Protein backbone atom coordinates (compact mmCIF):
# COMPACT_ATOMS: atom_id res chain seq x y z
CA UNK A 1 0.00 0.00 0.00
CA UNK A 2 1.32 3.43 -0.87
CA UNK A 3 2.00 5.78 2.09
CA UNK A 4 -0.26 8.56 0.79
CA UNK A 5 -3.23 6.17 0.88
CA UNK A 6 -2.30 4.79 4.27
CA UNK A 7 -3.78 7.39 6.62
CA UNK A 8 -6.70 7.52 8.99
CA UNK A 9 -8.86 10.48 8.03
CA UNK A 10 -12.57 9.73 8.24
CA UNK A 11 -13.04 9.55 11.99
CA UNK A 12 -10.97 12.69 12.54
CA UNK A 13 -13.07 14.68 10.06
CA UNK A 14 -16.19 13.78 12.03
CA UNK A 15 -14.95 15.59 15.13
CA UNK A 16 -12.37 18.22 14.09
CA UNK A 17 -12.20 19.45 10.51
CA UNK A 18 -9.36 21.90 11.27
CA UNK A 19 -7.00 19.23 12.57
CA UNK A 20 -6.26 17.54 9.26
CA UNK A 21 -3.73 18.63 6.68
CA UNK A 22 -5.07 19.74 3.30
CA UNK A 23 -4.08 16.58 1.42
CA UNK A 24 -3.11 13.00 2.14
CA UNK A 25 -0.09 13.04 4.43
CA UNK A 26 1.24 10.83 7.17
CA UNK A 27 -0.62 11.55 10.37
CA UNK A 28 1.22 11.53 13.68
CA UNK A 29 -0.18 9.72 16.71
CA UNK A 30 -0.78 13.03 18.49
CA UNK A 31 -3.00 14.19 15.62
CA UNK A 32 -4.90 10.91 15.68
CA UNK A 33 -5.62 11.24 19.41
CA UNK A 34 -6.44 14.95 19.13
CA UNK A 35 -8.91 14.23 16.35
CA UNK A 36 -10.47 11.51 18.49
CA UNK A 37 -10.64 13.59 21.64
CA UNK A 38 -14.43 13.41 22.01
CA UNK A 39 -14.63 9.58 22.14
CA UNK A 40 -11.56 9.39 24.38
CA UNK A 41 -13.12 11.80 26.89
CA UNK A 42 -16.51 10.07 26.75
CA UNK A 43 -15.11 6.58 27.31
CA UNK A 44 -12.70 7.76 30.00
CA UNK A 45 -15.64 9.34 31.82
CA UNK A 46 -17.68 6.14 31.50
CA UNK A 47 -14.76 4.07 32.83
CA UNK A 48 -14.35 6.47 35.76
CA UNK A 49 -18.04 6.31 36.58
CA UNK A 50 -17.98 2.51 36.43
CA UNK A 51 -15.01 2.49 38.80
CA UNK A 52 -16.86 4.63 41.33
CA UNK A 53 -20.33 3.10 41.00
CA UNK A 54 -19.72 -0.58 40.29
CA UNK A 55 -16.19 -1.75 41.11
CA UNK A 56 -12.61 -1.56 39.85
CA UNK A 57 -13.25 -4.67 37.74
CA UNK A 58 -15.81 -2.98 35.45
CA UNK A 59 -13.41 -0.47 33.81
CA UNK A 60 -10.87 -3.25 33.36
CA UNK A 61 -13.47 -5.27 31.45
CA UNK A 62 -14.31 -2.19 29.34
CA UNK A 63 -10.62 -1.58 28.54
CA UNK A 64 -10.14 -5.27 27.73
CA UNK A 65 -13.05 -5.07 25.28
CA UNK A 66 -11.45 -2.05 23.57
CA UNK A 67 -8.07 -3.80 23.39
CA UNK A 68 -9.75 -6.86 21.86
CA UNK A 69 -11.46 -4.73 19.20
CA UNK A 70 -8.23 -2.86 18.41
CA UNK A 71 -6.31 -6.15 18.11
CA UNK A 72 -8.98 -7.57 15.80
CA UNK A 73 -8.89 -4.45 13.58
CA UNK A 74 -5.09 -4.51 13.56
CA UNK A 75 -5.05 -8.15 12.47
CA UNK A 76 -7.57 -7.57 9.70
CA UNK A 77 -5.59 -4.61 8.35
CA UNK A 78 -2.29 -6.52 8.48
CA UNK A 79 -3.92 -9.33 6.53
CA UNK A 80 -4.78 -6.80 3.79
CA UNK A 81 -1.07 -5.86 3.59
CA UNK A 82 -1.21 -2.50 5.39
CA UNK A 83 1.92 -1.34 7.20
CA UNK A 84 2.17 -1.83 10.97
CA UNK A 85 1.75 1.90 11.59
CA UNK A 86 -1.24 2.18 9.27
CA UNK A 87 -2.81 -0.92 10.81
CA UNK A 88 -2.48 0.40 14.36
CA UNK A 89 -3.70 3.90 13.53
CA UNK A 90 -6.57 2.56 11.44
CA UNK A 91 -7.65 0.06 14.10
CA UNK A 92 -7.51 2.64 16.88
CA UNK A 93 -9.32 5.25 14.80
CA UNK A 94 -12.01 2.82 13.70
CA UNK A 95 -12.71 1.64 17.25
CA UNK A 96 -12.91 5.19 18.58
CA UNK A 97 -15.07 6.43 15.70
CA UNK A 98 -17.35 3.42 15.71
CA UNK A 99 -17.81 3.44 19.47
CA UNK A 100 -19.88 6.64 19.38
CA UNK A 101 -21.92 5.91 16.27
CA UNK A 102 -24.83 4.67 18.36
CA UNK A 103 -25.11 7.90 20.30
Secondary structure, 3 states (H helix, E strand, C coil): CCHHHCCCCHHHHHHCHHHCCCCCCCCCHHHHHHHCHHHHHHHHHHHHHHHHHCCHHHHHHHHHHHHHHHHHHHHHHHHCCCCHHHHHHHHHHHHHHHHCCCC
